């Protein structure tokens, strides 16, 4: 897996995951929508930890900065 996520993208995903988890665990969002948000938060955290987003490869997006040689 080649990294395709930059640091800013990773931090935004982590922040969104935290917000989604807080909304779920404070019962602000409940039911099926709450579970979907919690699963999406887990995906955001996982993709942030490995710096790879499979969806980015499908659409050809890369937010990771490349090093100049």
C-alpha positions in Angstrom: 0.0 0.0 0.0 1.4 3.3 -1.1 0.5 6.2 1.2 -2.0 8.6 -0.4 -3.1 10.7 2.6 -1.4 13.9 3.8 -1.1 15.0 7.4 -3.9 17.6 7.1 -6.2 15.0 5.7 -5.4 12.6 8.5 -6.0 15.2 11.2 -9.3 16.2 9.7 -10.5 12.6 9.6 -9.4 12.0 13.2 -11.3 15.1 14.3 -14.4 14.1 12.4 -14.2 10.6 14.0 -14.0 12.1 17.4 -17.0 14.3 16.8 -19.0 11.4 15.4 -18.1 9.2 18.4 -19.1 12.0 20.9 -22.4 12.5 19.1 -23.1 8.7 19.3 -22.0 8.2 22.9 -23.9 11.2 24.2 -27.1 9.9 22.5 -27.4 13.0 20.3 -27.5 10.7 17.3 -29.2 7.3 17.8 -30.6 4.4 15.9 -29.4 3.2 12.6 -28.0 6.6 11.7 -25.9 6.6 14.9 -24.5 3.1 14.1 -23.6 4.2 10.6 -21.8 7.3 11.9 -19.9 5.1 14.5 -18.8 2.7 11.8 -17.8 5.6 9.5 -15.8 7.0 12.4 -14.0 3.7 12.8 -13.1 3.7 9.1 -11.8 7.2 9.4 -9.6 6.3 12.3 -8.3 3.1 10.5 -7.5 4.9 7.2 -5.8 7.7 9.2 -3.6 5.3 11.0 -2.4 3.6 7.9 -2.3 6.8 5.7 -4.2 5.0 2.9 -7.7 5.5 1.6 -8.9 2.9 -0.9 -11.5 5.4 -2.3 -8.7 7.8 -3.2 -7.1 5.2 -5.4 -10.4 4.7 -7.2 -10.8 8.4 -8.0 -7.1 9.1 -8.5 -6.7 11.5 -5.6 -3.5 11.9 -3.6 -3.1 14.4 -0.7 0.3 13.1 0.4 3.1 15.5 -0.4 5.9 14.0 -2.4 9.6 14.6 -1.5 11.6 16.6 -4.1 14.9 14.9 -5.0 
